[in-house]
Amino acid sequence: METAKVTDQDMRDARLKKLSFRAWRRGFKEADIILGNFADDNLALLSDEELDIFEILLEAPDHDLYGWIIERDPTPAEFQSVIMNKLNYYYKIAHTKI
């Protein structure tokens, strides 16, 4: 009986699914919509390092992260990153389409 070999791509795909799930199910509807759509549109394009940053951002409290994304509140220095910038831009573009 052959054992299925798990490839790096399989591991990445599993990680992307996990991150997408977490982005869509934060428990705060507005954050779910922004983060979930951002995940659907961008996660596959991000580097492993950028995915690490996104994962750290998902650990932040919902209302804090939402405030940073919509730039209602200043993003603390430890959360300022290329991914936070992408989320800010993504929100601005999505918000102008509504």
C-alpha beads as a LAMMPS data file, in Angstrom:
LAMMPS data file: protein, C-alpha beads

98 atoms
97 bonds

1 atom types
1 bond types

-500.0 500.0 xlo xhi
-500.0 500.0 ylo yhi
-500.0 500.0 zlo zhi

Masses

1 110.0

Atoms # bond

1 1 1 0.000 0.000 0.000
2 1 1 1.447 3.353 -1.044
3 1 1 1.503 6.250 1.349
4 1 1 0.334 9.544 -0.068
5 1 1 3.151 12.045 -0.071
6 1 1 2.235 15.466 1.281
7 1 1 3.859 18.119 -0.846
8 1 1 4.791 21.676 0.062
9 1 1 1.934 22.800 -2.183
10 1 1 -0.498 20.593 -0.258
11 1 1 0.670 22.185 2.982
12 1 1 0.342 25.690 1.522
13 1 1 -3.149 24.928 0.193
14 1 1 -4.208 23.705 3.635
15 1 1 -2.795 26.849 5.224
16 1 1 -4.645 29.067 2.739
17 1 1 -7.932 27.280 3.486
18 1 1 -7.394 27.675 7.237
19 1 1 -6.593 31.383 6.908
20 1 1 -9.580 31.974 4.639
21 1 1 -11.861 30.215 7.115
22 1 1 -10.525 32.357 9.966
23 1 1 -10.862 35.547 7.908
24 1 1 -14.518 34.829 7.121
25 1 1 -15.519 33.772 10.627
26 1 1 -14.289 36.439 12.992
27 1 1 -17.658 37.080 14.614
28 1 1 -17.821 40.763 13.642
29 1 1 -19.744 41.052 10.374
30 1 1 -17.964 44.116 8.984
31 1 1 -14.537 42.589 9.640
32 1 1 -15.701 39.250 8.207
33 1 1 -16.699 40.894 4.950
34 1 1 -13.489 42.864 4.471
35 1 1 -11.086 40.171 5.660
36 1 1 -12.933 37.315 3.972
37 1 1 -13.064 39.012 0.603
38 1 1 -9.442 40.141 0.950
39 1 1 -8.481 36.536 1.718
40 1 1 -10.395 35.190 -1.279
41 1 1 -8.838 37.750 -3.604
42 1 1 -5.267 37.839 -2.298
43 1 1 -4.069 34.953 -0.129
44 1 1 -2.899 32.785 -3.018
45 1 1 -0.744 35.702 -4.228
46 1 1 0.985 36.337 -0.896
47 1 1 4.410 35.052 0.066
48 1 1 4.823 32.801 3.096
49 1 1 6.185 35.792 5.030
50 1 1 3.136 37.869 4.097
51 1 1 0.868 35.000 5.155
52 1 1 2.667 35.008 8.522
53 1 1 1.829 38.703 8.907
54 1 1 -1.800 38.152 7.901
55 1 1 -2.049 35.351 10.436
56 1 1 -0.703 37.637 13.176
57 1 1 -3.237 40.312 12.217
58 1 1 -6.030 37.747 12.541
59 1 1 -5.038 37.345 16.198
60 1 1 -5.881 41.004 16.918
61 1 1 -9.267 41.791 18.471
62 1 1 -11.996 42.281 15.840
63 1 1 -12.905 45.857 16.650
64 1 1 -9.266 46.939 16.835
65 1 1 -8.378 45.346 13.509
66 1 1 -11.484 46.759 11.855
67 1 1 -10.623 50.237 13.131
68 1 1 -7.120 49.964 11.688
69 1 1 -8.391 48.699 8.335
70 1 1 -10.852 51.538 7.858
71 1 1 -8.280 53.950 9.342
72 1 1 -10.644 55.098 12.056
73 1 1 -7.899 54.293 14.549
74 1 1 -4.133 54.479 14.085
75 1 1 -2.474 51.122 13.549
76 1 1 -0.062 50.368 16.402
77 1 1 3.573 50.180 15.319
78 1 1 3.770 46.423 15.924
79 1 1 0.944 45.837 13.431
80 1 1 2.089 48.237 10.721
81 1 1 3.124 46.163 7.723
82 1 1 2.807 45.691 4.005
83 1 1 -0.252 43.514 4.665
84 1 1 -1.910 46.199 6.787
85 1 1 -1.253 48.641 3.940
86 1 1 -2.827 46.183 1.488
87 1 1 -5.866 45.813 3.746
88 1 1 -6.241 49.611 3.983
89 1 1 -6.042 49.919 0.202
90 1 1 -8.381 46.965 -0.338
91 1 1 -10.981 48.549 1.943
92 1 1 -10.729 51.888 0.136
93 1 1 -11.189 50.239 -3.268
94 1 1 -14.048 47.988 -2.075
95 1 1 -15.735 50.860 -0.241
96 1 1 -15.754 53.093 -3.314
97 1 1 -17.599 50.370 -5.281
98 1 1 -20.509 50.302 -2.840

Bonds

1 1 1 2
2 1 2 3
3 1 3 4
4 1 4 5
5 1 5 6
6 1 6 7
7 1 7 8
8 1 8 9
9 1 9 10
10 1 10 11
11 1 11 12
12 1 12 13
13 1 13 14
14 1 14 15
15 1 15 16
16 1 16 17
17 1 17 18
18 1 18 19
19 1 19 20
20 1 20 21
21 1 21 22
22 1 22 23
23 1 23 24
24 1 24 25
25 1 25 26
26 1 26 27
27 1 27 28
28 1 28 29
29 1 29 30
30 1 30 31
31 1 31 32
32 1 32 33
33 1 33 34
34 1 34 35
35 1 35 36
36 1 36 37
37 1 37 38
38 1 38 39
39 1 39 40
40 1 40 41
41 1 41 42
42 1 42 43
43 1 43 44
44 1 44 45
45 1 45 46
46 1 46 47
47 1 47 48
48 1 48 49
49 1 49 50
50 1 50 51
51 1 51 52
52 1 52 53
53 1 53 54
54 1 54 55
55 1 55 56
56 1 56 57
57 1 57 58
58 1 58 59
59 1 59 60
60 1 60 61
61 1 61 62
62 1 62 63
63 1 63 64
64 1 64 65
65 1 65 66
66 1 66 67
67 1 67 68
68 1 68 69
69 1 69 70
70 1 70 71
71 1 71 72
72 1 72 73
73 1 73 74
74 1 74 75
75 1 75 76
76 1 76 77
77 1 77 78
78 1 78 79
79 1 79 80
80 1 80 81
81 1 81 82
82 1 82 83
83 1 83 84
84 1 84 85
85 1 85 86
86 1 86 87
87 1 87 88
88 1 88 89
89 1 89 90
90 1 90 91
91 1 91 92
92 1 92 93
93 1 93 94
94 1 94 95
95 1 95 96
96 1 96 97
97 1 97 98
